[in-house]
Amino acid sequence: MHSHGGEGNFSADDMKNALGILNERYARGEIGKEEYLSIKNEILSK
């Protein structure tokens, strides 16, 4: 059984996808700069 997600198996595609969604949300004003930077750092540190 293959499980997707979870800690430690964050692929480059997952990272690109997550950053893309994050950028869209920031561009639409759904999240502020502080939240954007916090989430971005979290994504990049995986």
N, C-alpha and C positions, 0 to 999 in steps of 0.2 A: 504494500500500500504506500503510495507516494503522497506526502503532505506538502502543501505549498504554503509559503509564508513562514512566520516565526522568526526567531532570532538566528542570525548566523548564515542564512542562505538567501540573502538579499542579492539578486542578480543585477547586472548592469542594466538590463531591460526594465526591471522593476524600479531601479533608481531613476532612469530616464522618464518613465511613466509617472512616478511620484513627483518628480520635479516639474514635469509638464503640468500636472494637475495643480500643484502648488502655485506655479506661475500664473495659471489661468485664474485661480481664486484671488490672488493678489491683484491682478490686472482688473478684475471685476469689482474690487473693493470689498470682497467678502472677509478678508483678513487684513490686519494692519501690518506695518513694517516690522514691528517687534516680533509678532507671531510668525510672520513670514521667515524672518532670519532664524528664529528659534527652530522652526520645523525644518528649514533647509539644513541647518547644522546637524540636526538629528538624523536626517536622511543620509547626509554625506559621511557621517561617522559610522554607518553600518557596514 
